[in-house]
């Protein structure tokens, strides 16, 4: 009888699942929409039903489910307690305990989704083989995850890895979604890049730039693409983004000293164009030693979460 585990990446709009062999081989992956109605009470039962259905269809009762890993949005305390499940309408619950009960007592491990994605990238992605790694995800927001000695670092209150809310810029007046001002997320996220671009366009009204052609439909990808193609204003905006990312990486390097920094999320699709800029500023702010963590791109894309969730179980 084959032993399998399931990695689950729970998002506010969709839930991704992956079925893995005990050796970490991905057998299949699938997804379905997240039903957050009724205070998110359908999320875990839907996951349990999907796991049971897919396992039966795939193995017809001839596989042993050894565990399920669960990555969820929001801080997860070491006890598994989730005070708030961001975008899921969850409040004060123990999702691993509840899912285990729904699956008849199967072992379930839970972690914050960004931390779990970091574990996946360190295991089978851009940081493969690294025991100490930091993932910085540049998406709608800026997420992060810290892996030390092969284990997720959550901190006492589940707040470790909230890299997007490190203060990096004085003089900011608009509040971040977290309530603070001057957070990295306000500059280096996809949303932040667009906001930065619109600010510059409004301030420098006479300056020519291909960015103006996009109007209100401007995206972070547009800024990255035009910057790479030589649009001066777009390139300056990406320089600003890279400056604060490089500064943050340097601070993290001198705080936790990982083997590797992994840059992921949609904005990371800018590739070497962005990565080379980050490295310039990392070098500028990190002078104490040349023997330090490398900065690389993530490789697993949207699958990082399911890989990391599986790793929670496989150890």
C-alpha positions as a Markdown table, in Angstrom:
| # | Residue | x | y | z |
|---|---|---|---|---|
| 1 | Unk | 0.0 | 0.0 | 0.0 |
| 2 | Unk | 1.5 | 3.3 | -1.1 |
| 3 | Unk | 2.0 | 6.0 | 1.5 |
| 4 | Unk | 1.0 | 9.5 | 0.4 |
| 5 | Unk | 0.6 | 13.0 | 1.9 |
| 6 | Unk | -1.4 | 16.0 | 0.8 |
| 7 | Unk | -0.1 | 19.6 | 0.7 |
| 8 | Unk | -2.8 | 22.3 | 0.8 |
| 9 | Unk | -2.3 | 26.0 | 0.1 |
| 10 | Unk | -5.4 | 27.9 | 1.2 |
| 11 | Unk | -6.1 | 31.2 | -0.4 |
| 12 | Unk | -8.9 | 33.7 | -0.1 |
| 13 | Unk | -10.2 | 32.9 | -3.7 |
| 14 | Unk | -8.8 | 29.4 | -4.4 |
| 15 | Unk | -7.4 | 26.3 | -2.7 |
| 16 | Unk | -4.5 | 24.4 | -4.3 |
| 17 | Unk | -3.8 | 20.8 | -3.4 |
| 18 | Unk | -0.9 | 18.5 | -4.2 |
| 19 | Unk | -0.6 | 14.7 | -3.7 |
| 20 | Unk | 2.9 | 13.6 | -2.8 |
| 21 | Unk | 4.6 | 10.2 | -2.3 |
| 22 | Unk | 6.6 | 9.7 | 0.9 |
| 23 | Unk | 9.8 | 10.5 | -1.0 |
| 24 | Unk | 8.5 | 13.9 | -1.9 |
| 25 | Unk | 7.5 | 13.2 | -5.5 |
| 26 | Unk | 4.5 | 15.1 | -6.7 |
| 27 | Unk | 1.9 | 12.7 | -8.1 |
| 28 | Unk | -0.9 | 15.2 | -9.0 |
| 29 | Unk | -2.2 | 18.6 | -8.2 |
| 30 | Unk | -5.7 | 20.2 | -8.4 |
| 31 | Unk | -7.6 | 23.2 | -7.1 |
| 32 | Unk | -11.1 | 24.5 | -6.4 |
| 33 | Unk | -12.6 | 27.9 | -5.4 |
| 34 | Unk | -12.7 | 28.9 | -1.8 |
| 35 | Unk | -16.1 | 29.2 | -0.2 |
| 36 | Unk | -15.7 | 31.8 | 2.5 |
| 37 | Unk | -19.4 | 32.2 | 3.3 |
| 38 | Unk | -20.8 | 31.5 | 6.7 |
| 39 | Unk | -17.7 | 32.8 | 8.4 |
| 40 | Unk | -15.5 | 30.5 | 6.5 |
| 41 | Unk | -17.1 | 27.4 | 8.0 |
| 42 | Unk | -17.1 | 25.5 | 4.7 |
| 43 | Unk | -13.4 | 25.8 | 4.0 |
| 44 | Unk | -12.1 | 22.9 | 6.0 |
| 45 | Unk | -15.0 | 20.5 | 5.2 |
| 46 | Unk | -14.5 | 21.3 | 1.5 |
| 47 | Unk | -10.8 | 20.5 | 1.8 |
| 48 | Unk | -11.5 | 17.2 | 3.6 |
| 49 | Unk | -14.1 | 16.1 | 1.0 |
| 50 | Unk | -11.7 | 17.0 | -1.8 |
| 51 | Unk | -8.9 | 15.0 | -0.3 |
| 52 | Unk | -11.0 | 12.0 | 0.3 |
| 53 | Unk | -12.5 | 12.1 | -3.2 |
| 54 | Unk | -9.2 | 12.5 | -5.0 |
| 55 | Unk | -7.5 | 9.8 | -2.9 |
| 56 | Unk | -10.2 | 7.3 | -3.5 |
| 57 | Unk | -10.3 | 8.1 | -7.3 |
| 58 | Unk | -6.5 | 7.8 | -7.5 |
| 59 | Unk | -5.9 | 4.7 | -5.4 |
| 60 | Unk | -9.3 | 3.0 | -4.8 |
| 61 | Unk | -8.5 | 2.5 | -1.2 |
| 62 | Unk | -5.0 | 1.2 | -1.8 |
| 63 | Unk | -3.1 | 4.1 | -0.4 |
| 64 | Unk | -2.4 | 5.2 | 3.2 |
| 65 | Unk | -2.8 | 8.9 | 3.9 |
| 66 | Unk | 0.1 | 9.6 | 6.3 |
| 67 | Unk | -0.7 | 13.3 | 6.8 |
| 68 | Unk | -1.9 | 16.6 | 5.5 |
| 69 | Unk | 0.0 | 19.9 | 5.5 |
| 70 | Unk | -1.9 | 23.1 | 5.5 |
| 71 | Unk | -0.7 | 26.6 | 4.6 |
| 72 | Unk | -3.1 | 29.4 | 5.6 |
| 73 | Unk | -3.1 | 33.2 | 5.3 |
| 74 | Unk | -2.5 | 35.0 | 8.6 |
| 75 | Unk | -0.3 | 34.4 | 11.6 |
| 76 | Unk | -0.2 | 30.9 | 13.0 |
| 77 | Unk | 1.0 | 30.5 | 16.6 |
| 78 | Unk | 3.3 | 27.5 | 17.5 |
| 79 | Unk | 0.2 | 25.8 | 19.1 |
| 80 | Unk | -1.6 | 25.9 | 15.8 |
| 81 | Unk | -3.9 | 28.6 | 17.0 |
| 82 | Unk | -5.1 | 31.1 | 14.3 |
| 83 | Unk | -6.5 | 34.3 | 15.7 |
| 84 | Unk | -7.5 | 35.7 | 12.3 |
| 85 | Unk | -7.5 | 33.8 | 9.0 |
| 86 | Unk | -7.0 | 36.7 | 6.5 |
| 87 | Unk | -9.6 | 36.7 | 3.7 |
| 88 | Unk | -11.2 | 33.5 | 5.0 |
| 89 | Unk | -13.5 | 35.0 | 7.6 |
| 90 | Unk | -11.8 | 32.8 | 10.2 |
| 91 | Unk | -11.6 | 33.9 | 13.9 |
| 92 | Unk | -10.0 | 32.1 | 16.8 |
| 93 | Unk | -9.6 | 28.5 | 15.6 |
| 94 | Unk | -7.3 | 25.6 | 15.4 |
| 95 | Unk | -7.6 | 24.6 | 11.7 |
| 96 | Unk | -5.2 | 21.6 | 11.9 |
| 97 | Unk | -7.1 | 20.1 | 14.8 |
| 98 | Unk | -10.5 | 20.6 | 13.0 |
| 99 | Unk | -9.3 | 19.2 | 9.7 |
| 100 | Unk | -7.8 | 16.1 | 11.4 |
| 101 | Unk | -11.1 | 15.4 | 13.0 |
| 102 | Unk | -12.8 | 15.7 | 9.6 |
| 103 | Unk | -10.3 | 13.2 | 8.2 |
| 104 | Unk | -10.8 | 10.6 | 10.9 |
| 105 | Unk | -7.7 | 11.5 | 13.0 |
| 106 | Unk | -5.1 | 11.8 | 10.2 |
| 107 | Unk | -2.1 | 13.9 | 11.2 |
| 108 | Unk | -2.4 | 17.6 | 10.1 |
| 109 | Unk | 0.3 | 20.2 | 10.3 |
| 110 | Unk | -0.4 | 23.9 | 9.8 |
| 111 | Unk | 1.6 | 27.0 | 9.0 |
| 112 | Unk | 1.3 | 30.5 | 7.7 |
| 113 | Unk | 1.1 | 30.4 | 3.9 |
| 114 | Unk | 4.2 | 32.6 | 3.2 |
| 115 | Unk | 6.3 | 30.6 | 5.7 |
| 116 | Unk | 5.1 | 27.4 | 4.1 |
| 117 | Unk | 6.0 | 28.7 | 0.7 |
| 118 | Unk | 9.4 | 29.5 | 2.0 |
| 119 | Unk | 9.8 | 25.9 | 3.2 |
| 120 | Unk | 8.8 | 24.7 | -0.2 |
| 121 | Unk | 11.3 | 26.9 | -2.1 |
| 122 | Unk | 14.1 | 25.9 | 0.3 |
| 123 | Unk | 13.2 | 22.2 | -0.1 |
| 124 | Unk | 12.6 | 21.9 | -3.9 |
| 125 | Unk | 12.8 | 25.4 | -5.4 |
| 126 | Unk | 15.3 | 28.2 | -5.8 |
| 127 | Unk | 17.0 | 27.4 | -2.4 |
| 128 | Unk | 17.0 | 23.6 | -2.9 |
| 129 | Unk | 19.1 | 22.0 | -0.2 |
| 130 | Unk | 19.4 | 25.2 | 2.0 |
| 131 | Unk | 18.8 | 24.7 | 5.7 |
| 132 | Unk | 18.7 | 28.4 | 6.3 |
| 133 | Unk | 16.7 | 30.6 | 3.8 |
| 134 | Unk | 14.5 | 33.7 | 3.6 |
| 135 | Unk | 11.7 | 34.0 | 1.0 |
| 136 | Unk | 10.5 | 37.4 | 0.0 |
| 137 | Unk | 7.3 | 37.3 | -2.1 |
| 138 | Unk | 6.5 | 40.4 | -4.2 |
| 139 | Unk | 2.8 | 40.1 | -5.1 |
| 140 | Unk | -0.3 | 42.2 | -4.3 |
| 141 | Unk | 1.5 | 42.7 | -1.0 |
| 142 | Unk | 5.0 | 41.7 | 0.2 |
| 143 | Unk | 5.1 | 38.4 | 2.2 |
| 144 | Unk | 8.0 | 36.6 | 3.7 |
| 145 | Unk | 9.1 | 33.4 | 5.3 |
| 146 | Unk | 12.1 | 32.4 | 7.4 |
| 147 | Unk | 13.6 | 28.9 | 7.5 |
| 148 | Unk | 16.4 | 28.2 | 10.0 |
| 149 | Unk | 18.0 | 24.8 | 10.5 |
| 150 | Unk | 15.3 | 23.4 | 8.2 |
| 151 | Unk | 12.4 | 24.6 | 10.3 |
| 152 | Unk | 9.9 | 27.5 | 9.9 |
| 153 | Unk | 10.6 | 30.4 | 12.3 |
| 154 | Unk | 7.2 | 31.6 | 13.5 |
| 155 | Unk | 8.3 | 33.7 | 16.6 |
| 156 | Unk | 6.5 | 33.8 | 19.9 |
| 157 | Unk | 3.3 | 35.4 | 18.4 |
| 158 | Unk | 3.4 | 34.0 | 14.8 |
| 159 | Unk | 4.7 | 37.4 | 13.4 |
| 160 | Unk | 8.2 | 36.3 | 12.3 |
| 161 | Unk | 8.6 | 36.7 | 8.5 |
| 162 | Unk | 6.3 | 39.8 | 8.2 |
| 163 | Unk | 9.0 | 41.3 | 6.0 |
| 164 | Unk | 6.5 | 43.4 | 4.0 |
| 165 | Unk | 5.8 | 45.5 | 7.1 |
| 166 | Unk | 9.4 | 46.4 | 8.0 |
| 167 | Unk | 9.6 | 50.2 | 8.0 |
| 168 | Unk | 11.9 | 51.4 | 5.2 |
| 169 | Unk | 10.9 | 54.9 | 4.2 |
| 170 | Unk | 10.5 | 58.0 | 6.3 |
| 171 | Unk | 8.3 | 60.8 | 5.1 |
| 172 | Unk | 5.5 | 58.5 | 3.9 |
| 173 | Unk | 2.1 | 59.9 | 4.7 |
| 174 | Unk | -0.4 | 57.3 | 3.3 |
| 175 | Unk | -1.0 | 54.3 | 5.6 |
| 176 | Unk | -0.2 | 50.8 | 4.7 |
| 177 | Unk | -2.9 | 48.1 | 5.0 |
| 178 | Unk | -1.3 | 47.1 | 8.4 |
| 179 | Unk | -1.9 | 50.6 | 9.7 |
| 180 | Unk | 1.7 | 51.8 | 9.8 |
| 181 | Unk | 3.4 | 54.0 | 7.3 |
| 182 | Unk | 6.5 | 53.6 | 5.1 |
| 183 | Unk | 6.4 | 49.8 | 5.0 |
| 184 | Unk | 8.3 | 47.8 | 2.3 |
| 185 | Unk | 5.0 | 46.6 | 1.0 |
| 186 | Unk | 4.0 | 50.1 | 0.1 |
| 187 | Unk | 6.9 | 50.3 | -2.4 |
| 188 | Unk | 8.0 | 46.9 | -3.5 |
| 189 | Unk | 4.6 | 45.1 | -4.0 |
| 190 | Unk | 2.8 | 45.1 | -7.3 |
| 191 | Unk | 0.4 | 47.5 | -5.8 |
| 192 | Unk | 3.2 | 49.7 | -4.5 |
| 193 | Unk | 5.0 | 49.8 | -7.8 |
| 194 | Unk | 1.9 | 51.1 | -9.5 |
| 195 | Unk | 1.3 | 53.6 | -6.8 |
| 196 | Unk | 4.9 | 54.8 | -7.0 |
| 197 | Unk | 4.6 | 55.1 | -10.8 |
| 198 | Unk | 1.4 | 57.2 | -10.6 |
| 199 | Unk | 3.0 | 59.4 | -8.0 |
| 200 | Unk | 6.0 | 60.1 | -10.3 |
| 201 | Unk | 3.8 | 60.7 | -13.4 |
| 202 | Unk | 1.7 | 63.2 | -11.5 |
| 203 | Unk | 4.7 | 65.0 | -10.1 |
| 204 | Unk | 6.7 | 65.1 | -13.3 |
| 205 | Unk | 3.8 | 66.0 | -15.7 |
| 206 | Unk | 6.1 | 67.3 | -18.5 |
| 207 | Unk | 8.3 | 64.3 | -18.5 |
| 208 | Unk | 7.9 | 61.8 | -21.4 |
| 209 | Unk | 7.4 | 58.2 | -20.6 |
| 210 | Unk | 5.7 | 55.2 | -22.1 |
| 211 | Unk | 4.0 | 54.7 | -18.8 |
| 212 | Unk | 1.5 | 57.4 | -19.6 |
| 213 | Unk | -0.1 | 55.4 | -22.4 |
| 214 | Unk | -1.5 | 52.9 | -19.9 |
| 215 | Unk | -3.5 | 55.4 | -17.9 |
| 216 | Unk | -5.5 | 53.9 | -15.0 |
| 217 | Unk | -4.8 | 50.4 | -16.4 |
| 218 | Unk | -1.1 | 50.6 | -15.6 |
| 219 | Unk | 0.3 | 47.5 | -13.9 |
| 220 | Unk | 3.5 | 46.6 | -12.2 |
| 221 | Unk | 4.4 | 44.4 | -15.2 |
| 222 | Unk | 4.1 | 47.4 | -17.4 |
| 223 | Unk | 6.6 | 49.3 | -15.2 |
| 224 | Unk | 9.0 | 46.4 | -15.2 |
| 225 | Unk | 8.8 | 45.8 | -18.9 |
| 226 | Unk | 9.3 | 49.4 | -19.9 |
| 227 | Unk | 12.1 | 49.8 | -17.4 |
| 228 | Unk | 13.9 | 46.8 | -18.9 |
| 229 | Unk | 13.3 | 48.3 | -22.4 |
| 230 | Unk | 15.0 | 51.5 | -21.4 |
| 231 | Unk | 12.2 | 53.9 | -20.4 |
| 232 | Unk | 14.0 | 56.2 | -18.1 |
| 233 | Unk | 11.2 | 57.0 | -15.7 |
| 234 | Unk | 10.1 | 53.3 | -15.4 |
| 235 | Unk | 13.7 | 52.3 | -14.8 |
| 236 | Unk | 14.1 | 54.9 | -12.0 |
| 237 | Unk | 11.0 | 53.6 | -10.3 |
| 238 | Unk | 12.4 | 50.0 | -10.4 |
| 239 | Unk | 15.7 | 51.4 | -9.0 |
| 240 | Unk | 13.7 | 52.8 | -6.1 |
| 241 | Unk | 12.0 | 49.4 | -5.6 |
| 242 | Unk | 15.4 | 47.6 | -5.7 |
| 243 | Unk | 17.0 | 50.1 | -3.3 |
| 244 | Unk | 14.5 | 49.3 | -0.5 |
| 245 | Unk | 14.6 | 45.6 | -1.3 |
| 246 | Unk | 18.4 | 45.6 | -1.2 |
| 247 | Unk | 18.4 | 47.5 | 2.0 |
| 248 | Unk | 15.9 | 45.1 | 3.6 |
| 249 | Unk | 17.9 | 42.1 | 2.4 |
| 250 | Unk | 21.1 | 43.6 | 4.0 |
| 251 | Unk | 19.3 | 44.2 | 7.3 |
| 252 | Unk | 18.0 | 40.6 | 7.3 |
| 253 | Unk | 21.4 | 39.3 | 6.5 |
| 254 | Unk | 22.9 | 41.0 | 9.5 |
| 255 | Unk | 20.1 | 39.8 | 11.7 |
| 256 | Unk | 19.6 | 36.1 | 10.8 |
| 257 | Unk | 22.4 | 35.4 | 8.3 |
| 258 | Unk | 20.7 | 32.8 | 6.0 |
| 259 | Unk | 22.4 | 30.8 | 3.3 |
| 260 | Unk | 20.1 | 32.2 | 0.6 |
| 261 | Unk | 17.5 | 34.9 | -0.1 |
| 262 | Unk | 14.8 | 33.8 | -2.5 |
| 263 | Unk | 12.8 | 36.5 | -4.4 |
| 264 | Unk | 9.4 | 35.2 | -5.5 |
| 265 | Unk | 5.9 | 36.4 | -6.3 |
| 266 | Unk | 4.5 | 37.9 | -9.5 |
| 267 | Unk | 6.9 | 40.9 | -9.6 |
| 268 | Unk | 9.9 | 38.5 | -9.5 |
| 269 | Unk | 9.0 | 37.6 | -13.1 |
| 270 | Unk | 11.0 | 40.7 | -14.0 |
| 271 | Unk | 13.9 | 38.2 | -13.6 |
| 272 | Unk | 17.5 | 39.3 | -13.9 |
| 273 | Unk | 16.5 | 42.9 | -14.5 |
| 274 | Unk | 15.2 | 43.2 | -11.0 |
| 275 | Unk | 17.5 | 40.8 | -9.3 |
| 276 | Unk | 20.7 | 42.5 | -10.6 |
| 277 | Unk | 19.4 | 45.8 | -9.2 |
| 278 | Unk | 18.6 | 44.3 | -5.8 |
| 279 | Unk | 22.1 | 42.8 | -5.7 |
| 280 | Unk | 23.7 | 46.3 | -6.3 |
| 281 | Unk | 22.0 | 47.8 | -3.3 |
| 282 | Unk | 22.5 | 44.6 | -1.2 |
| 283 | Unk | 26.2 | 45.0 | -1.9 |
| 284 | Unk | 26.1 | 48.7 | -1.0 |
| 285 | Unk | 24.4 | 48.2 | 2.3 |
| 286 | Unk | 26.2 | 44.9 | 3.3 |
| 287 | Unk | 29.9 | 45.8 | 3.5 |
| 288 | Unk | 30.8 | 43.9 | 6.7 |
| 289 | Unk | 31.6 | 40.6 | 4.8 |
| 290 | Unk | 31.6 | 39.1 | 1.4 |
| 291 | Unk | 30.8 | 35.7 | 2.9 |
| 292 | Unk | 27.1 | 36.0 | 3.0 |
| 293 | Unk | 23.8 | 34.7 | 1.7 |
| 294 | Unk | 23.1 | 34.7 | -2.0 |
| 295 | Unk | 20.1 | 36.4 | -3.6 |
| 296 | Unk | 18.2 | 34.2 | -6.2 |
| 297 | Unk | 14.9 | 33.9 | -7.9 |
| 298 | Unk | 12.1 | 31.5 | -6.7 |
| 299 | Unk | 11.5 | 28.5 | -9.0 |
| 300 | Unk | 8.3 | 26.8 | -7.9 |
| 301 | Unk | 5.9 | 29.7 | -8.7 |
| 302 | Unk | 2.3 | 28.9 | -7.5 |
| 303 | Unk | 3.3 | 25.4 | -6.4 |
| 304 | Unk | 5.6 | 26.6 | -3.6 |
| 305 | Unk | 2.7 | 26.4 | -1.1 |
| 306 | Unk | 1.8 | 22.8 | -1.8 |
| 307 | Unk | 5.4 | 21.7 | -1.7 |
| 308 | Unk | 6.0 | 23.4 | 1.6 |
| 309 | Unk | 2.8 | 22.1 | 3.1 |
| 310 | Unk | 3.8 | 18.6 | 2.1 |
| 311 | Unk | 7.2 | 19.2 | 3.7 |
| 312 | Unk | 5.5 | 20.1 | 7.0 |
| 313 | Unk | 4.3 | 16.5 | 7.1 |
| 314 | Unk | 7.3 | 14.7 | 5.5 |
| 315 | Unk | 9.9 | 16.5 | 7.7 |
